[in-house]
Structures are given as C-alpha cells and as structure tokens.
C-alpha cells in the first residue's frame, strides 16, 4: 500500500509539475496537395486555456513565429480566465502578423468550473454541459481580426498563399451544439487547390459533413489528446464522440485527412497531463503522390530558440 501510494504521488507530481509545462512541437507531413504544388506549412495551435500568469506558455508560443509558417490555424479554447485576453494575445504575438484563420471553442465563451474527473468516464459526460461564467471572447475576436486573422465561424474564406488557392470554412463549437453546417454546406469552388475545414470539437457528424462536401483536410482540437494517456493503451477518453485512435495527431476520415491537436493547456481545475505533453504542430502539406496516408515525424528539427521545447 505504501509503495502504491508513493507511486501514485510521484505520478501525480510528474503530471502536474513536469509534463504539464513540457511544451512540445510536433511535425507531421500530410499529402493533400495537387501534383507539382509547392509545400505549404501550417502551424496548428489549439486549446491554450490561457491564464494571465502563464508566462512560460506565452513565451514558448510566441517563439513559434521563428518557424515562419505560411498559415496559422487556431482551433479555439484560448481562454481560461476573464482577464486572460492580453495574455493570449502576448502568446500569439508576431504570429498575428502572418496569415491566420480561427474558430472558437467552449472555453472562449465560458470559463472553466470544478468538475469531478470521473464524470468524463460516464456516457452522460458527452451530452451534459456545465458552463462557467461568460468570457470576453468578443474582445479576443476583435483583437485577432484587427491584426489580420480571419474568423471563419460559419463562413467561407478564400485566400492564396505561396501560389496555392485555399478555400477555408469553419464551424462554431459542436461541443456546445452551436454548429450549423447548413451555413457553409456545398461543394467548395472548383478552382480551390486546398479545401480546409476548421472545427473545435471533432464530432463525427461534422467530419462526415466536411467529407461529403469534398474537403481535403480538417483541423480540430478539444480532445487534449486524452490529456491522460496510458502507455500501450492510449487515451482513456476523448470528451467527444471521436474514437480514441484519432484523439491526437494526423489520421484519415474516409478519403479526407484529419489533424487533431492535443492542445497546449488544461483546465485550471485539472492541471495535469500524462503521456500527452502540451503541443503545437507544424503540418507540412505535400502533393498526394508523396504518400497515401499522413505521416507523423520522428525526433528531428530545431525548437524555437526563444523557449525550451521538446520535438516529436
């Protein structure tokens, strides 16, 4: 009993005190472009769950600008405190000067509340929503759009980057059942060379809709990669209807490609991560002929020089 208690305490100490701030840059290659198209680098950030005093996280995210991505995609849950808007903007820093698109998640609209962790193991956790106090998402949206990023919530956005014509469409958060796919439904323009979908929560009904309309790639967050993963088993839960195998990283959904970010934060009431470090991902999009399935990278590349990072 003493040994078990000591192991449990050590595990909790590691999850709360070490891995929770072990900022990790992942890299993945996704073959979704037409033959002859140049590579396109997308920085996918999600689930910052920012608190005003999280300086280490702010410095690390800001240093990601050194990667010089062609496009930045933010899939929501930026806030965890009513006074966290300035901190979130400091984190995004110079990234806001690059082309960027975003949608919001539940923790942009509502603050976190204490919850019994065991509830996530119950079926009711997928249907019952517990909302905290309203958060200043309008202030965050105004600042992000003023700097040049585009809110694609229930909207289309067409942009050309590095000679590639990109059609982007996004949804409001399916976790809160705010998604209205009918507002963006329909075939993307034929001239689009990349059809990109954004959603905070990767609910299967949403992924099916994007796939039916012929999107090439959907980016999402929300799952935290499970947040607590069991080595050899994977995530215990996904906090949505998505299967556990797709809770983190690049995968496919039928003929469509999918990337789910494990995110960079946690609720302040559950500040632990285990076998699932906080992450941002640099996606390199390449022609379809270069691979039949998404490829996650091994240990290579250099972290941003401005902050400590682990690279996977």
C-alpha positions in Angstrom: 0.0 0.0 0.0 2.8 2.4 0.8 4.6 1.6 -2.4 1.4 2.1 -4.4 0.7 5.4 -2.6 4.2 6.6 -3.3 4.0 5.6 -7.0 0.6 7.5 -7.3 2.0 10.6 -5.6 5.1 10.5 -7.9 2.9 10.1 -11.0 0.7 13.0 -10.0 3.7 15.1 -9.2 5.2 14.4 -12.6 1.8 15.0 -14.4 1.2 18.3 -12.6 4.7 19.6 -12.2 6.7 18.4 -15.2 4.7 17.2 -18.2 2.1 19.9 -18.0 4.7 22.5 -19.0 6.8 20.3 -21.3 5.9 22.3 -24.4 6.2 20.1 -27.4 6.5 20.9 -31.1 5.2 18.1 -33.3 5.7 17.8 -37.0 3.6 15.9 -39.5 3.5 15.5 -43.2 0.1 15.4 -44.9 -0.3 14.5 -48.6 -3.3 16.6 -49.7 -2.0 18.9 -52.5 -2.1 18.5 -56.3 0.9 17.3 -58.1 3.5 20.0 -58.7 2.2 22.2 -55.9 4.8 23.7 -53.5 4.9 22.6 -49.9 2.6 24.5 -47.6 3.5 24.8 -43.9 0.6 25.2 -41.5 1.1 25.9 -37.8 -1.8 24.4 -35.9 -2.4 25.7 -32.3 -5.3 24.9 -30.1 -6.6 24.8 -26.5 -4.3 27.4 -25.0 -6.6 27.6 -21.9 -4.6 30.7 -21.0 -4.3 32.1 -17.5 -2.8 35.6 -17.0 0.2 34.3 -15.1 1.3 31.5 -17.5 4.4 33.3 -18.8 6.3 30.2 -19.8 3.5 29.1 -22.2 3.2 32.7 -23.5 7.0 32.8 -24.3 7.0 29.4 -25.9 4.0 30.0 -28.2 5.3 33.5 -29.2 8.7 31.9 -30.2 6.8 29.6 -32.7 6.9 32.6 -35.1 10.5 31.6 -35.8 9.2 28.6 -37.7 7.9 31.0 -40.3 4.7 29.1 -41.1 2.8 30.0 -44.3 -0.5 29.9 -42.4 -1.5 29.8 -38.8 -4.7 27.9 -37.7 -6.2 28.4 -34.3 -9.0 25.9 -33.4 -10.2 27.5 -30.2 -10.4 27.3 -26.4 -7.9 30.1 -25.9 -9.1 31.4 -22.5 -9.4 30.1 -19.0 -9.8 33.3 -17.1 -11.8 36.5 -17.6 -8.6 38.6 -17.7 -6.6 36.3 -20.0 -7.2 38.1 -23.3 -3.9 40.2 -23.0 -2.0 37.0 -22.1 -3.5 35.1 -25.1 -2.5 37.9 -27.4 1.0 38.0 -26.0 1.3 34.3 -26.7 0.2 34.7 -30.3 2.5 37.7 -30.6 4.0 38.1 -34.1 2.1 35.1 -35.3 -0.8 37.5 -35.7 1.1 39.3 -38.4 1.1 36.1 -40.5 -1.9 34.8 -42.5 -4.2 33.2 -40.0 -7.7 31.8 -39.6 -9.6 30.7 -36.5 -12.7 29.3 -34.8 -13.7 29.4 -31.2 -14.4 26.7 -28.6 -16.5 26.4 -25.5 -13.7 27.8 -23.3 -13.6 31.0 -25.3 -17.3 31.6 -24.5 -17.4 30.2 -20.9 -14.9 29.9 -18.1 -14.0 26.6 -16.5 -15.7 25.2 -13.5 -14.7 22.5 -11.0 -15.8 19.1 -12.2 -15.5 15.5 -10.9 -12.9 13.9 -13.2 -14.8 10.6 -13.0 -17.8 12.2 -14.9 -15.8 12.0 -18.1 -16.0 8.2 -17.9 -19.8 8.3 -17.9 -21.9 8.4 -21.1 -23.7 11.5 -19.7 -20.5 13.5 -20.0 -20.9 13.6 -23.8 -24.4 15.2 -23.5 -24.5 17.2 -20.3 -22.7 20.6 -20.4 -21.5 22.5 -17.4 -20.9 26.2 -18.2 -18.9 28.6 -16.2 -19.1 32.4 -16.3 -19.1 34.1 -19.7 -15.6 35.0 -21.0 -14.7 38.1 -23.1 -14.5 36.3 -26.4 -15.7 39.3 -28.3 -12.6 41.3 -27.1 -10.3 38.4 -28.2 -12.0 38.2 -31.6 -11.8 41.9 -32.2 -8.1 42.0 -31.4 -7.3 38.9 -33.6 -9.3 40.2 -36.6 -7.8 43.7 -36.2 -4.3 42.2 -36.5 -5.4 40.4 -39.7 -6.6 36.9 -38.8 -9.9 35.8 -40.2 -12.8 34.4 -38.2 -14.3 31.6 -40.3 -17.1 30.7 -37.9 -19.9 29.6 -40.2 -18.1 31.4 -43.0 -16.0 30.7 -46.1 -12.7 32.4 -46.7 -10.7 32.2 -49.9 -7.0 33.1 -49.8 -3.9 32.5 -52.0 -0.7 31.6 -50.1 2.5 30.6 -51.8 0.6 30.3 -55.1 -1.9 27.8 -53.6 -5.6 28.8 -53.7 -7.1 27.8 -50.4 -10.8 27.6 -49.5 -11.4 27.6 -45.7 -14.7 27.0 -44.0 -15.3 26.8 -40.2 -18.0 25.9 -37.7 -18.9 27.2 -34.3 -18.2 24.7 -31.5 -20.0 21.3 -31.9 -19.3 20.5 -28.3 -21.8 23.2 -27.3 -24.0 22.2 -30.3 -23.5 25.6 -31.8 -22.5 24.2 -35.2 -24.8 24.9 -38.1 -23.2 23.2 -41.1 -26.0 24.3 -43.3 -24.4 27.8 -43.3 -21.3 26.5 -45.1 -22.7 23.4 -46.9 -22.0 22.8 -50.5 -19.1 22.0 -52.8 -16.1 24.2 -52.4 -15.1 26.2 -55.5 -13.5 24.0 -58.3 -10.6 26.4 -58.5 -9.6 25.7 -54.9 -6.4 23.7 -54.6 -6.8 23.1 -50.9 -10.2 22.7 -49.2 -9.6 23.2 -45.5 -12.2 22.7 -42.8 -12.0 24.0 -39.2 -13.9 22.9 -36.1 -13.1 23.0 -32.4 -14.6 19.6 -31.4 -14.0 16.8 -34.0 -17.5 15.3 -33.7 -18.1 12.6 -36.3 -21.3 14.2 -37.6 -19.2 17.3 -38.5 -16.4 15.3 -40.0 -18.9 13.3 -42.2 -20.3 16.6 -43.4 -16.9 18.0 -44.4 -16.0 14.7 -46.1 -19.3 14.6 -48.0 -18.6 18.1 -49.4 -15.1 17.0 -50.6 -12.8 18.8 -48.1 -9.2 17.7 -48.2 -8.2 18.3 -44.6 -10.0 19.2 -41.3 -8.2 20.6 -38.3 -9.6 20.3 -34.8 -8.7 20.4 -31.1 -10.8 19.9 -28.0 -9.7 16.4 -27.0 -6.4 17.4 -25.4 -5.2 14.1 -26.9 -7.0 12.4 -24.0 -4.8 14.5 -21.6 -4.1 11.4 -19.5 -2.9 8.5 -21.7 -2.0 5.0 -20.6 1.2 3.8 -22.3 0.3 0.9 -24.6 -3.4 1.8 -24.5 -3.7 5.4 -25.4 -6.3 8.0 -24.2 -8.9 6.9 -21.7 -11.5 9.3 -23.1 -11.8 11.9 -25.9 -14.5 14.1 -24.4 -16.5 13.8 -27.6 -17.8 11.1 -30.0 -14.5 10.7 -31.8 -12.8 7.3 -31.4 -9.7 7.1 -29.2 -7.4 6.2 -32.1 -7.9 9.6 -33.6 -7.7 11.6 -30.4 -4.3 13.1 -31.3 -2.3 13.7 -34.4 -2.8 13.1 -38.1 -5.1 10.4 -39.4 -7.7 9.9 -42.1 -11.5 10.1 -42.1 -12.6 8.2 -45.2 -10.9 9.9 -48.1 -10.4 13.1 -46.1 -7.4 13.9 -43.9 -7.8 14.9 -40.3 -5.5 16.5 -37.7 -6.5 16.8 -34.1 -4.2 18.9 -31.8 -3.7 17.7 -28.3 -3.5 21.4 -27.4 -1.3 23.5 -25.1 -3.3 23.8 -21.9 -5.5 22.3 -19.3 -8.4 23.4 -17.1 -7.0 25.2 -14.0 -9.1 22.7 -12.1 -7.3 19.7 -13.7 -3.8 20.9 -14.2 -2.2 17.5 -15.1 -1.0 15.7 -18.3 0.4 12.3 -18.5 2.0 10.7 -21.6 0.4 13.6 -23.5 2.5 16.7 -23.3 1.1 20.1 -24.4 1.7 20.7 -28.1 1.6 22.7 -31.2 2.0 21.1 -34.6 3.8 22.2 -37.8 2.0 20.5 -40.6 3.8 20.2 -43.9 1.3 19.7 -46.8 2.7 18.0 -49.8 1.4 16.6 -53.1 -0.8 13.5 -52.8 1.7 11.4 -54.7 4.2 11.7 -51.9 2.2 9.4 -49.6 -1.1 7.6 -49.2 -1.5 8.4 -45.5 -0.5 11.2 -43.1 3.0 10.7 -41.7 3.9 11.9 -38.2 7.6 12.9 -37.7 10.2 11.4 -35.6 12.6 13.3 -33.4 14.2 15.9 -35.7 14.3 19.6 -36.4 15.0 22.5 -34.0 12.7 24.1 -31.4 12.1 27.8 -31.4 15.2 29.4 -29.9 13.2 31.6 -27.6 12.0 28.9 -25.3 12.5 25.3 -24.2 10.8 22.7 -26.3 10.5 19.1 -27.0 10.2 18.0 -30.6 8.4 14.9 -31.8 
